[in-house]
Amino acid sequence: MQAPHLLPIEEQLFTLSMESLRLFADQHQDERLHGFGIDCDAEMGIFLLCFDSEAALADGAREDADRFHGAARPAQLTTNMGDWKYHGFNLDQAHWDPGWEPFRETIEAYLTDEAMEEEPANLYIEQLMRCACRVLVRIERSGMLDCTKTDPGFTTLVMDHGEVHQEATLRLKTMRIES
């Protein structure tokens, strides 16, 4: 099976993400946001757009402090996008599934093919993650994130499931330099 071409994947992910962000910004004009990220399960072709709010971050820090009998560092909270207030908000938008599902199915079929060897699969997953980073850089440069209210510590992130934060940060930094 031939690897799905990355350029159409990147273009569709960018186009759909921009529409999702526009819709989100329209619905959350007064909410102060702490971070935006793309939470990926690259092997399955899943790309979840996520925002965390300043209030949700503070609530999470208080909950962790209560749970662990001490203060949690905010940086620890921001790297787990699954805990973010608006995790995968794009999946609730009518345009997302029809626009992304054919791409997701193609990626998943390629990476879960029984004949697929581990090394080429890992290489393709890395290429997909770089693609998602390029999408984030394009979103940042488009000014779309400026349509939301952000706090001074606003951050962006692209991470694959089970990935170490430092690896994800380095990849995104590299893609910013290359783009």
Salt bridges, closest charged atoms under 4 A:
GLU10 OE1 - ARG134 NE 2.70
GLU10 OE2 - ARG138 NH1 3.29
GLU11 OE2 - ARG138 NH1 2.91
GLU19 OE2 - ARG22 NH2 2.56
ASP26 OD2 - ARG22 NH1 3.18
GLU31 OE1 - HIS28 ND1 3.24
GLU31 OE2 - LYS85 NZ 2.95
ASP39 OD2 - HIS87 NE2 2.66
ASP39 OD1 - HIS161 NE2 3.54
ASP59 OD1 - ARG62 NH2 2.19
ASP64 OD1 - ARG67 NH2 2.71
GLU101 OE2 - ARG104 NH2 2.79
GLU108 OE1 - ARG104 NH1 2.65
GLU126 OE2 - ARG171 NE 2.93
GLU140 OE2 - ARG176 NH2 2.56
ASP151 OD2 - HIS34 ND1 2.87
GLU163 OE2 - ARG171 NH2 2.44
GLU178 OE1 - ARG130 NH2 2.71
